[in-house]
Amino acid sequence: MATFFGISAIPADNGSNTTTTITITPPTSMLDGDLVVVYHTQRGTATFSITNTGGQTWTSLGRSIVTTNIATIIHYARFNGTWSANPQFTSSAGTNTSAYMLVFRPTVSTNVWNHENETSVNAAAATTITVTGITPNFDDNITIANWNTADDNTWGNLSGANWEQTGLGAQYRNLAGTDASSAFAYQIQQTRQATNNVSLEQLSLGADATNWRRITFYEAAAPVSTEFDPMGMMGFFGI
């Protein structure tokens, strides 16, 4: 079964960051095949880009603009075993910017990663914010829930069967400008079982409107190459 490996957060919880370009130092001792998921947020309506891939091939998923003035995007990659540089992620505006790299280790290192069920919802102001569960369509899956607010909320009282925050902070607050806060939870499954709903409570400064995002990643065997190899055929026939 896949496992959570580590996180790099800029800024750290209760820190401050306003740079339009964020350079992330990945967790040490990553291995070929690891799933790398980057959440990039800005307290505003910024657009996002990757200005240094670090030698990886990234897939970028839907940018979300929240009525509470938070912009978010998700990037992910299958780590190829070598960082050519620490990757850089850029937003079109500063004021309050954050980036979080979550890393998971696969069941089989040669597998590839795909995604499904990416959802972004603007939830009305409330103390407890619930992310709706889903049933993944594939085995060996990881579902991540993410909460974002335009305030430096603390979060707690995780509720939802089989959801966890092991290895994660309770929240990641950015105190720059007018503040922002993000929190995460995840669920790892070997089979395609319903994840059930998952909730977090704003322990301070709530109740605030929240953008929540949910996405599932799943492992699959790498496709077998069908490219014709004439030299290989010559060897087969003893030529």
DOROTOR-959115 format. One record per residue: residue number from 1; residue in one letter; x, z, y of N, C-alpha, C in turn. Coordinates in steps of 0.2 Angstrom, whole numbers. Last residue first. Layout:
// DOROTOR-959115
SITE/pos/code/npx/npz/npy/capx/capz/capy/cpx/cpz/cpy
SITE/NUM/A/X/Z/Y/X/Z/Y/X/Z/Y
...
//
This chain:
// DOROTOR-959115
SITE/pos/code/npx/npz/npy/capx/capz/capy/cpx/cpz/cpy
SITE/239/I/104/-184/-63/107/-189/-59/113/-187/-55
SITE/238/G/96/-175/-70/103/-176/-72/107/-182/-69
SITE/237/F/84/-173/-66/84/-178/-71/92/-180/-72
SITE/236/F/86/-162/-57/82/-161/-63/83/-167/-68
SITE/235/G/94/-168/-47/97/-163/-52/93/-162/-58
SITE/234/M/84/-176/-42/90/-179/-45/93/-175/-49
SITE/233/M/76/-166/-37/73/-171/-42/79/-174/-46
SITE/232/G/84/-161/-26/82/-157/-32/79/-161/-38
SITE/231/M/84/-172/-18/90/-170/-21/89/-165/-27
SITE/230/P/71/-174/-14/74/-179/-18/80/-176/-22
SITE/229/D/58/-164/-12/66/-163/-12/69/-168/-16
SITE/228/F/44/-162/-3/47/-166/-8/55/-165/-7
SITE/227/E/35/-147/0/39/-152/3/43/-156/-3
SITE/226/T/27/-137/-3/26/-143/-7/30/-149/-4
SITE/225/S/30/-119/-3/31/-126/-1/30/-131/-5
SITE/224/V/17/-108/-4/22/-111/-8/23/-118/-5
SITE/223/P/14/-95/8/12/-102/5/18/-105/2
SITE/222/A/15/-78/4/17/-84/8/16/-90/5
SITE/221/A/1/-68/2/7/-71/-1/9/-77/3
SITE/220/A/-5/-57/15/-6/-63/10/0/-66/8
SITE/219/E/-12/-43/23/-6/-46/20/-9/-52/15
SITE/218/Y/-21/-41/38/-21/-41/31/-15/-45/28
SITE/217/F/-28/-32/52/-23/-37/49/-23/-36/41
SITE/216/T/-41/-30/63/-39/-29/56/-34/-35/55
SITE/215/I/-46/-22/78/-43/-28/75/-41/-26/68
SITE/214/R/-54/-17/92/-53/-16/85/-51/-22/82
SITE/213/R/-54/-8/108/-53/-14/104/-52/-12/97
SITE/212/W/-64/-2/122/-61/-1/115/-60/-8/112
SITE/211/N/-64/4/138/-63/-2/134/-60/0/127
SITE/210/T/-75/16/145/-69/14/141/-69/7/138
SITE/209/A/-79/27/158/-80/21/154/-74/19/151
SITE/208/D/-77/45/155/-75/39/159/-77/33/154
SITE/207/A/-82/62/159/-82/56/154/-81/49/158
SITE/206/G/-64/67/158/-70/63/156/-76/65/160
SITE/205/L/-54/75/161/-55/70/166/-61/65/164
SITE/204/S/-50/78/143/-49/80/151/-51/74/155
SITE/203/L/-54/74/131/-53/81/132/-53/83/139
SITE/202/Q/-64/62/125/-60/63/131/-60/70/132
SITE/201/E/-63/59/108/-66/63/113/-61/63/119
SITE/200/L/-65/46/96/-61/50/100/-65/53/106
SITE/199/S/-71/39/81/-72/42/87/-67/46/90
SITE/198/V/-76/26/70/-71/31/72/-72/33/79
SITE/197/N/-86/21/56/-85/22/63/-79/27/64
SITE/196/N/-79/13/41/-83/18/44/-81/18/52
SITE/195/T/-73/3/34/-69/7/37/-73/13/40
SITE/194/A/-77/-3/18/-80/-1/24/-75/4/28
SITE/193/Q/-64/-10/8/-69/-5/9/-71/-5/16
SITE/192/R/-55/-20/0/-59/-21/6/-65/-17/6
SITE/191/T/-40/-10/-4/-46/-15/-6/-50/-15/0
SITE/190/Q/-30/-3/2/-28/-8/-3/-34/-13/-5
SITE/189/Q/-29/1/20/-33/1/13/-30/-4/8
SITE/188/I/-28/11/34/-24/7/29/-28/7/22
SITE/187/Q/-32/14/50/-34/15/43/-31/9/39
SITE/186/Y/-28/22/66/-27/16/61/-30/19/54
SITE/185/A/-29/24/84/-29/27/77/-29/21/72
SITE/184/F/-24/27/101/-24/23/95/-26/27/89
SITE/183/A/-26/26/119/-25/30/112/-26/25/107
SITE/182/S/-21/26/136/-23/23/130/-22/27/124
SITE/181/S/-25/27/153/-23/31/147/-25/26/141
SITE/180/A/-20/28/171/-23/24/165/-21/28/159
SITE/179/D/-18/29/189/-18/31/182/-22/27/177
SITE/178/T/-16/23/201/-22/27/200/-23/29/193
SITE/177/G/1/23/201/-5/21/205/-11/26/204
SITE/176/A/6/31/185/7/26/191/1/24/195
SITE/175/L/4/37/174/2/41/180/3/37/186
SITE/174/N/-2/34/158/3/31/164/0/33/170
SITE/173/R/-2/41/142/-5/41/149/1/38/154
SITE/172/Y/-7/40/127/-2/38/131/-4/37/138
SITE/171/Q/-11/53/114/-13/48/119/-7/46/123
SITE/170/A/-6/59/103/-13/59/104/-16/54/109
SITE/169/G/6/47/95/4/52/100/-3/53/101
SITE/168/L/8/44/78/6/42/84/5/48/89
SITE/167/G/10/49/65/16/45/68/14/43/75
SITE/166/T/-7/48/61/0/50/59/5/46/62
SITE/165/Q/-20/46/64/-15/45/70/-8/48/68
SITE/164/E/-33/39/54/-28/44/56/-24/42/62
SITE/163/W/-48/38/44/-44/36/50/-39/41/51
SITE/162/N/-55/43/34/-49/39/32/-46/36/38
SITE/161/A/-70/45/43/-67/45/36/-61/41/36
SITE/160/G/-69/52/59/-70/46/55/-67/46/49
SITE/159/S/-62/58/74/-68/59/69/-69/52/66
SITE/158/L/-51/67/83/-52/61/80/-58/62/74
SITE/157/N/-49/76/94/-55/77/90/-57/70/86
SITE/156/G/-43/68/110/-43/72/104/-49/72/100
SITE/155/W/-34/64/125/-39/62/119/-38/67/113
SITE/154/T/-34/64/143/-31/66/136/-36/65/131
SITE/153/N/-34/52/155/-37/56/151/-33/58/145
SITE/152/D/-31/46/168/-26/49/164/-29/54/159
SITE/151/D/-40/30/169/-39/37/171/-34/40/166
SITE/150/A/-46/19/164/-43/19/170/-43/26/173
SITE/149/T/-43/18/146/-47/20/152/-43/19/158
SITE/148/N/-45/12/129/-41/12/136/-46/14/141
SITE/147/W/-42/13/112/-46/16/117/-42/15/124
SITE/146/N/-41/5/96/-38/6/103/-43/8/108
SITE/145/A/-39/4/79/-43/5/84/-39/8/91
SITE/144/I/-34/-7/66/-32/-2/72/-37/-2/77
SITE/143/T/-32/-8/49/-37/-9/55/-35/-4/60
SITE/142/I/-25/-17/36/-24/-12/41/-28/-13/47
SITE/141/N/-26/-22/19/-27/-22/26/-26/-16/30
SITE/140/D/-27/-26/5/-21/-24/8/-22/-25/16
SITE/139/D/-41/-39/4/-37/-33/2/-31/-32/6
SITE/138/F/-53/-45/16/-47/-46/12/-44/-39/10
SITE/137/N/-62/-42/25/-64/-47/20/-58/-48/15
SITE/136/P/-68/-26/30/-63/-31/30/-64/-36/24
SITE/135/T/-81/-20/38/-79/-21/31/-74/-27/31
SITE/134/I/-80/-9/52/-82/-15/49/-80/-15/42
SITE/133/G/-86/3/65/-82/1/59/-84/-6/57
SITE/132/T/-85/5/83/-89/3/77/-85/1/71
SITE/131/V/-79/19/91/-77/12/89/-81/10/82
SITE/130/T/-85/30/103/-85/28/96/-84/20/95
SITE/129/I/-81/43/113/-81/35/113/-80/33/105
SITE/128/T/-87/56/122/-85/54/115/-86/46/115
SITE/127/T/-91/56/135/-85/60/133/-83/58/127
SITE/126/A/-94/40/144/-96/45/139/-90/50/138
SITE/125/A/-98/25/151/-95/32/152/-98/37/148
SITE/124/A/-99/12/139/-102/15/145/-98/22/145
SITE/123/A/-87/1/134/-91/6/132/-93/10/139
SITE/122/N/-84/-15/131/-84/-11/136/-89/-5/135
SITE/121/V/-74/-21/117/-81/-19/119/-80/-14/125
SITE/120/S/-68/-33/106/-66/-30/112/-73/-28/115
SITE/119/T/-61/-37/90/-67/-36/95/-65/-32/101
SITE/118/E/-56/-46/77/-54/-44/83/-60/-43/88
SITE/117/N/-58/-50/63/-62/-45/66/-59/-42/72
SITE/116/E/-41/-53/57/-48/-55/58/-51/-49/61
SITE/115/H/-24/-60/54/-29/-55/57/-36/-58/57
SITE/114/N/-10/-60/43/-15/-63/47/-20/-58/50
SITE/113/W/7/-61/37/1/-57/40/-4/-61/44
SITE/112/V/15/-63/21/14/-65/28/8/-61/31
SITE/111/N/27/-55/10/20/-57/12/20/-59/19
SITE/110/T/39/-50/6/39/-57/7/32/-60/10
SITE/109/S/37/-37/4/40/-39/10/40/-46/12
SITE/108/V/21/-29/1/26/-34/-2/30/-37/4
SITE/107/T/15/-20/9/16/-19/2/21/-23/-1
SITE/106/P/24/-18/25/19/-21/21/20/-19/14
SITE/105/R/24/-7/39/28/-10/33/23/-12/28
SITE/104/F/21/-8/56/18/-6/49/23/-10/44
SITE/103/V/22/-3/73/25/-6/67/23/-4/61
SITE/102/L/17/-6/90/16/-2/83/18/-6/78
SITE/101/M/21/-4/106/23/-8/100/22/-4/94
SITE/100/Y/14/-5/121/15/-1/115/16/-5/109
SITE/99/A/15/-4/139/16/-8/133/17/-4/127
SITE/98/S/8/-4/155/10/-1/149/11/-6/144
SITE/97/T/7/-2/173/8/-7/167/11/-3/161
SITE/96/N/1/-2/188/1/2/183/1/-2/176
SITE/95/T/7/-12/198/3/-6/200/3/-1/194
SITE/94/G/8/-28/195/11/-22/193/6/-16/194
SITE/93/A/4/-44/188/3/-39/193/6/-33/190
SITE/92/S/5/-52/177/5/-56/184/5/-51/190
SITE/91/S/17/-46/165/10/-46/168/11/-49/175
SITE/90/T/27/-48/151/26/-49/158/19/-49/160
SITE/89/F/38/-42/139/31/-44/140/30/-43/148
SITE/88/Q/52/-45/129/50/-44/135/43/-46/136
SITE/87/P/62/-38/115/57/-43/118/54/-40/125
SITE/86/N/79/-37/114/73/-33/115/68/-37/118
SITE/85/A/85/-51/104/86/-47/110/80/-42/110
SITE/84/S/84/-55/91/90/-58/95/91/-54/102
SITE/83/W/81/-45/77/80/-46/85/86/-49/88
SITE/82/T/78/-50/61/83/-49/66/80/-50/73
SITE/81/G/67/-50/52/73/-47/50/78/-46/55
SITE/80/N/55/-56/57/60/-60/53/66/-57/51
SITE/79/F/40/-48/58/47/-47/59/51/-51/55
SITE/78/R/26/-56/63/29/-54/57/37/-54/58
SITE/77/A/17/-51/77/22/-55/74/24/-52/67
SITE/76/Y/5/-51/91/8/-48/85/12/-53/82
SITE/75/H/-3/-44/106/2/-49/103/4/-46/96
SITE/74/I/-17/-42/116/-13/-40/110/-9/-46/107
SITE/73/I/-21/-35/132/-20/-41/127/-16/-38/121
SITE/72/T/-31/-30/146/-27/-29/140/-26/-35/136
SITE/71/A/-35/-22/161/-34/-28/158/-29/-27/152
SITE/70/I/-47/-13/169/-41/-12/165/-41/-19/161
SITE/69/N/-59/-10/177/-53/-12/180/-47/-11/176
SITE/68/T/-71/-8/171/-68/-2/174/-60/-3/177
SITE/67/T/-74/-19/165/-77/-18/171/-74/-12/175
SITE/66/V/-59/-27/159/-64/-22/158/-67/-21/165
SITE/65/I/-54/-41/151/-54/-38/157/-60/-34/157
SITE/64/S/-43/-46/138/-49/-43/140/-49/-40/147
SITE/63/R/-36/-59/129/-35/-55/135/-42/-53/137
SITE/62/G/-35/-62/112/-39/-62/118/-37/-57/123
SITE/61/L/-18/-63/106/-25/-63/105/-29/-62/112
SITE/60/S/-4/-72/101/-7/-69/106/-15/-69/105
SITE/59/T/9/-72/89/2/-74/90/-1/-69/96
SITE/58/W/26/-76/90/21/-71/91/14/-75/91
SITE/57/T/41/-75/81/35/-80/83/29/-76/83
SITE/56/Q/56/-69/88/51/-69/84/45/-74/86
SITE/55/G/67/-67/97/68/-71/91/62/-71/86
SITE/54/G/62/-61/108/66/-57/104/68/-61/97
SITE/53/T/55/-68/118/52/-67/111/56/-62/106
SITE/52/N/52/-65/134/58/-65/129/55/-63/122
SITE/51/T/40/-66/140/45/-69/143/52/-69/139
SITE/50/I/23/-68/137/29/-66/133/35/-69/136
SITE/49/S/10/-63/148/14/-68/145/20/-65/141
SITE/48/F/-6/-61/156/0/-59/152/4/-64/149
SITE/47/T/-15/-56/171/-14/-61/166/-7/-59/163
SITE/46/A/-24/-42/178/-18/-46/177/-19/-51/171
SITE/45/T/-32/-33/185/-35/-39/182/-29/-44/180
SITE/44/G/-29/-16/182/-31/-22/186/-34/-27/182
SITE/43/R/-17/-9/175/-23/-6/178/-25/-11/184
SITE/42/Q/-14/-17/159/-12/-17/167/-19/-14/170
SITE/41/T/-5/-18/143/-11/-16/148/-9/-16/155
SITE/40/H/-3/-23/127/0/-24/134/-6/-23/139
SITE/39/Y/2/-20/111/-3/-19/116/0/-19/123
SITE/38/V/9/-28/97/11/-25/104/4/-25/108
SITE/37/V/14/-26/81/8/-27/85/10/-24/92
SITE/36/V/22/-32/67/24/-29/74/18/-31/78
SITE/35/L/25/-29/50/20/-31/55/22/-28/62
SITE/34/D/40/-33/41/36/-28/45/31/-32/50
SITE/33/G/48/-43/37/41/-43/34/37/-38/38
SITE/32/D/63/-35/37/60/-41/36/53/-41/33
SITE/31/L/62/-19/45/64/-23/39/60/-30/40
SITE/30/M/70/-7/56/64/-11/54/67/-16/49
SITE/29/S/78/2/62/78/2/55/72/-2/52
SITE/28/T/70/8/77/76/7/73/74/6/65
SITE/27/P/57/1/86/59/6/82/65/4/78
SITE/26/P/63/-10/100/59/-9/94/61/-2/90
SITE/25/T/61/-8/117/66/-7/112/62/-5/105
SITE/24/I/54/-19/128/53/-14/123/59/-14/118
SITE/23/T/52/-22/145/57/-23/139/56/-18/134
SITE/22/I/40/-28/155/42/-23/151/46/-25/146
SITE/21/T/38/-34/172/41/-36/165/43/-29/162
SITE/20/T/32/-27/182/28/-32/179/31/-35/173
SITE/19/T/32/-9/182/36/-15/182/31/-21/179
SITE/18/T/27/4/183/24/-1/187/27/-8/187
SITE/17/N/25/19/175/28/13/175/24/8/179
SITE/16/S/27/36/169/25/32/175/28/25/174
SITE/15/G/20/48/157/25/45/161/22/40/167
SITE/14/N/12/53/148/12/57/155/18/54/159
SITE/13/D/20/46/135/14/49/137/16/54/143
SITE/12/A/32/33/140/30/38/136/24/42/139
SITE/11/P/25/17/147/29/23/147/27/28/141
SITE/10/I/30/12/132/32/12/139/26/12/143
SITE/9/A/33/16/115/29/16/120/32/16/127
SITE/8/S/34/12/98/38/12/105/33/11/110
SITE/7/I/32/18/82/29/16/88/34/16/94
SITE/6/G/32/15/64/34/18/70/31/15/76
SITE/5/F/25/13/51/32/14/52/34/17/58
SITE/4/F/12/15/40/14/15/47/21/17/47
SITE/3/T/11/4/25/12/11/28/14/10/36
SITE/2/A/2/-3/11/6/-4/18/7/4/21
SITE/1/M/4/0/-6/0/0/0/4/0/6
//
